[in-house]
Amino acid sequence: MVERVMDESCFSLHGTSVRYTTGSPTLADPVNELLRHFRQDSLGEAPALTIQFYAVQNRADVPLTISASACRLASGTGEAVGDQRATGLPYEVTQDQGLLIADFHRVGVLAIDGTQGYAKGYLINPEQLPATLVEYLFHLTLIELLRRRGLYTIHATALEHHGRAVLIPGNSGRGKTTSFISLLRSGYRYLSDDHPLLHDSGAHIEVLPFPIKINVTDATVQFFPELRKASERVLHPGVYKRYFNAEDLYPTAVGERCQPAIVLFPHVVDAPQSRLELLPKSRALEALLPQALLVYDQAVARREFQVLAKLVQQVDCYRLHFGQDILDLPKLITPLLEKGR
């Protein structure tokens, strides 16, 4: 039995209004925390996007029937959905009469109508799920709807320095978050720790802030004195990683939408000093594409590819051989930004 929808939250993401409703505090709190920088008291008009999440007790309570004509698009253990945090979470993606249905089996089901800007999620006993998983499933839903409205994302950290953005894509363990914090603590402004938004303004690609909590491993914490000394009121315990909010630790503000200037592809090397290797555009695009979330609509996939290709053409792209001089990374990166101003 699906519970009655009661709680409503309103958000505005760079001009795109979102209404989220649920009758479960367990499903409300993680979403309100994820989008706290975009919260609105109300929406003055009908929202562009509407998302409803329901708590159900059993898989049989999901009021969704897949027709015989449905087309299965993908299945697996989580990686192909687009985020390493869900690895090990079995799923099946189906296209059925205009709906994109992502079935996570014992966890729940997402049903997304990208054309109408509407989605429903049914999560099974969400009080037993980690808040990060609820957040993850909502984020997948939101991104699938936003990309239909020209807002795309990649798995990357992003910062702004004097109106120019630095993007740092990469999977876990490549030095992405460590290099991000090294720049953040030196005065760069925060855009996103995980999924910045990209928009094609016509003349150029823009990076739009999507500020969320910053997740760190114990290994990353050890590199920075302020993180090592932080109390649990600032550096909170988590399921897989610890996390903090940028404004609780660094005197920095959220950056504004801006043009990207540099894309860094980091990997950790056993060397005393970091160095940069300029990448050809073709190699940079090849490295960037796996950091985009999977797209199941061909027209949307084509537009997203064009955005990423345009991004690579408009910026300098480097392989960052990230050495042991972690705290000195701004000395390597900032002159490149200043030179291009």
C-alpha positions in Angstrom: 0.0 0.0 0.0 1.4 3.4 -1.0 1.3 6.1 1.7 -0.5 9.4 1.1 1.7 12.2 -0.2 1.9 15.0 2.4 5.2 16.8 2.5 6.1 19.2 -0.3 9.5 20.8 -1.0 10.2 23.4 -3.7 13.5 24.1 -5.4 14.8 26.2 -8.2 17.8 24.9 -10.1 19.2 27.7 -12.2 15.8 28.7 -13.5 14.3 25.2 -13.6 11.6 24.8 -10.9 11.2 21.4 -9.1 8.5 20.3 -6.8 9.2 17.2 -4.7 6.5 15.5 -2.6 6.6 12.5 -0.3 4.7 11.3 2.7 7.8 9.8 4.4 10.3 11.9 6.4 12.9 9.2 5.6 12.5 10.2 2.0 12.1 13.9 2.6 15.2 14.6 4.7 18.0 13.3 2.3 16.5 15.3 -0.6 16.2 18.5 1.4 19.8 18.1 2.5 21.0 17.4 -1.1 19.2 20.5 -2.5 19.4 22.8 0.5 21.1 25.5 -1.6 18.2 25.5 -4.0 15.3 25.6 -1.6 12.4 27.9 -2.2 9.5 28.7 0.1 7.1 28.3 -2.8 6.9 28.2 -6.6 5.0 31.0 -8.2 3.8 28.9 -11.1 3.4 25.3 -12.2 6.8 23.6 -11.7 8.8 22.5 -14.7 9.6 19.2 -13.0 7.6 17.2 -10.5 9.0 14.2 -8.5 7.1 12.1 -6.1 8.7 9.4 -3.9 6.6 6.9 -2.0 7.4 4.4 0.8 6.1 0.9 0.3 6.3 -2.2 2.4 6.8 -4.8 -0.2 7.7 -5.2 -3.9 4.2 -6.2 -4.6 3.0 -2.8 -3.4 4.6 -1.0 -6.3 1.6 0.1 -8.5 3.5 -0.4 -11.8 2.9 -3.0 -14.4 5.3 -3.4 -17.3 3.7 -4.2 -20.6 4.6 -7.0 -22.9 5.8 -4.5 -25.5 8.4 -3.0 -23.1 12.0 -2.8 -24.3 14.8 -3.8 -21.9 17.7 -1.3 -22.3 20.2 -2.4 -19.7 20.8 -4.5 -16.6 23.7 -5.0 -14.2 25.0 -4.4 -10.7 25.0 -0.7 -10.6 28.0 0.7 -12.5 26.2 1.3 -15.7 23.6 3.4 -13.9 26.3 6.0 -13.8 27.8 6.3 -10.3 30.3 4.2 -8.5 28.5 4.6 -5.2 25.8 2.2 -6.4 28.2 -0.6 -7.5 26.7 -3.9 -6.3 23.1 -2.6 -6.5 21.3 -4.9 -9.1 19.1 -3.0 -11.5 17.2 -3.3 -14.8 16.3 -0.4 -17.0 13.2 -0.7 -19.3 11.5 1.6 -21.8 7.8 1.2 -21.6 5.2 3.5 -23.3 7.1 6.7 -22.8 8.4 5.8 -19.3 12.0 5.0 -18.4 11.7 2.5 -15.6 14.7 1.7 -13.4 14.0 -1.4 -11.3 16.3 -1.8 -8.3 14.5 -5.0 -7.3 14.5 -5.3 -3.5 15.3 -1.5 -3.1 12.6 0.0 -5.2 11.6 1.3 -8.7 11.9 4.6 -10.5 9.5 5.6 -13.2 10.5 8.7 -15.2 8.6 10.5 -17.9 11.2 12.8 -19.3 8.9 14.4 -21.9 6.3 15.4 -19.3 8.9 16.3 -16.7 7.4 13.9 -14.2 8.7 11.0 -12.1 7.7 8.7 -9.4 9.8 6.6 -7.1 8.7 3.7 -4.9 11.2 2.7 -2.3 10.7 -0.5 -0.2 11.0 0.1 3.6 13.2 3.2 3.1 13.7 3.5 6.9 16.1 0.5 6.5 18.0 2.2 3.6 21.1 4.5 4.1 20.2 8.1 3.5 23.0 8.2 0.9 21.1 5.6 -1.2 17.9 7.6 -1.0 19.9 10.7 -2.1 21.5 8.7 -4.9 18.2 7.5 -6.3 16.7 10.9 -6.2 19.7 12.4 -7.9 19.5 9.8 -10.8 15.8 10.8 -11.2 16.6 14.5 -11.1 19.4 14.3 -13.6 17.4 12.3 -16.1 14.7 15.1 -16.0 17.2 18.0 -16.1 19.1 16.7 -19.2 15.8 17.0 -21.1 15.9 20.7 -20.3 19.5 21.3 -21.4 21.3 20.7 -18.1 23.9 17.9 -18.1 26.3 16.6 -15.6 29.6 14.6 -15.3 31.3 12.8 -12.5 33.7 15.6 -11.5 34.6 18.1 -8.9 34.5 21.8 -9.9 35.8 25.1 -8.6 35.7 28.7 -9.7 38.6 31.2 -9.5 38.1 34.8 -10.6 35.2 33.8 -12.9 36.8 30.8 -14.5 36.1 27.2 -13.7 38.4 24.2 -13.1 36.8 20.8 -13.7 38.4 17.7 -12.3 36.7 14.5 -13.6 37.6 11.0 -12.5 36.6 7.9 -10.6 37.3 7.2 -7.0 40.9 6.7 -6.0 42.4 8.9 -8.8 43.0 12.0 -6.6 39.9 13.9 -7.7 38.7 15.0 -4.3 42.1 15.5 -2.8 43.1 17.9 -5.6 39.7 19.6 -5.2 40.3 20.2 -1.5 43.8 21.4 -2.2 42.4 24.2 -4.4 39.4 24.9 -2.2 41.5 25.6 0.9 43.6 28.1 -1.1 40.6 30.4 -1.8 39.0 28.8 -4.9 35.2 29.0 -4.8 33.1 25.8 -4.5 31.0 24.7 -7.5 30.5 20.9 -6.8 32.2 18.0 -5.2 30.5 15.4 -7.4 28.2 16.6 -10.2 28.5 20.1 -11.6 25.9 21.1 -14.1 26.8 22.0 -17.7 24.8 24.2 -20.0 25.3 25.2 -23.6 24.7 29.0 -23.7 25.2 29.1 -27.5 28.5 30.9 -27.6 30.2 28.7 -25.0 29.6 26.0 -22.4 28.8 27.2 -18.8 29.5 25.4 -15.5 26.7 25.9 -13.0 27.1 25.2 -9.3 25.6 22.1 -7.8 26.9 22.4 -4.2 26.5 19.3 -2.0 28.3 17.8 0.9 32.0 16.9 0.3 32.7 13.2 0.8 36.2 12.2 1.9 38.0 9.0 2.6 40.3 8.5 5.7 43.3 8.7 3.4 42.2 12.1 2.0 41.6 13.4 5.6 45.2 12.7 6.5 46.6 15.1 3.9 45.0 18.2 5.4 45.6 19.4 8.9 42.2 21.1 9.2 40.5 17.9 8.4 42.6 15.8 10.8 41.7 18.2 13.6 38.0 18.6 12.7 35.4 17.4 15.2 32.5 15.2 14.3 30.2 18.2 14.3 32.1 19.4 11.2 33.5 16.2 9.7 30.5 13.9 10.0 30.7 10.1 10.0 29.1 8.4 7.0 28.4 4.9 5.7 31.4 4.6 3.3 33.1 8.0 3.7 33.0 10.9 6.0 31.6 14.2 4.8 31.6 17.9 5.5 30.0 21.1 4.2 32.5 23.5 2.6 31.2 26.6 4.5 31.8 24.8 7.8 35.5 24.5 7.3 36.7 27.0 4.7 36.1 30.7 4.4 34.8 30.3 0.9 31.5 31.0 -0.9 29.6 29.0 -3.5 30.9 30.1 -6.9 28.7 31.5 -9.7 28.0 30.1 -13.1 31.1 30.7 -15.3 33.0 29.5 -18.3 35.4 26.6 -17.8 39.0 27.2 -18.4 40.8 24.0 -17.5 39.9 20.3 -17.3 42.3 18.2 -15.2 42.4 14.4 -15.3 44.3 13.4 -12.2 46.1 10.2 -11.3 48.3 9.7 -8.3 52.0 9.1 -9.0 54.9 8.2 -6.7 56.9 11.4 -7.3 57.9 14.4 -5.1 56.3 17.0 -7.4 53.1 17.1 -9.4 53.3 17.9 -13.1 50.9 18.6 -16.0 50.8 17.0 -19.4 48.8 18.8 -22.0 46.3 16.4 -23.7 45.2 16.5 -27.3 41.5 17.3 -27.7 40.7 13.8 -29.0 42.3 12.1 -26.0 40.6 14.5 -23.6 37.2 13.8 -25.0 37.9 10.1 -24.8 38.8 10.4 -21.1 35.8 12.6 -20.4 33.0 10.6 -21.9 33.1 7.7 -19.3 32.5 10.3 -16.6 29.0 11.2 -18.0 26.0 9.3 -16.7 24.4 6.9 -19.1 21.7 8.2 -21.5 19.0 6.0 -22.8 17.4 8.4 -25.2 19.2 8.8 -28.5 18.3 12.4 -29.1 19.3 13.4 -25.6 22.6 11.4 -25.9 23.5 13.2 -29.1 22.9 16.6 -27.5 24.9 15.7 -24.4 27.8 14.4 -26.6 27.8 17.7 -28.4 28.0 19.6 -25.2 31.0 17.6 -23.9 32.8 17.8 -27.3 32.2 21.6 -27.3 33.6 21.8 -23.7 36.8 20.0 -24.7 37.3 22.3 -27.7 36.9 25.5 -25.6 39.3 24.6 -22.7 42.8 23.4 -22.1 42.9 19.8 -20.9 45.7 18.3 -18.9 46.7 15.0 -17.3 47.6 15.9 -13.8 50.3 13.6 -12.5 49.5 14.2 -8.8 52.6 13.8 -6.7 53.4 14.2 -3.0 53.3 18.0 -3.0 49.5 17.9 -2.4 49.3 21.2 -0.5 51.2 23.0 -3.2 48.8 22.2 -6.1 47.5 25.8 -6.3 51.0 26.9 -7.2 50.8 24.7 -10.3 47.2 25.5 -11.4 46.6 29.1 -10.5 49.2 30.6 -12.9 47.4 28.8 -15.8 44.2 30.5 -14.9 45.8 33.9 -14.4 47.6 33.6 -17.7 44.4 33.0 -19.6 42.5 36.0 -18.1 
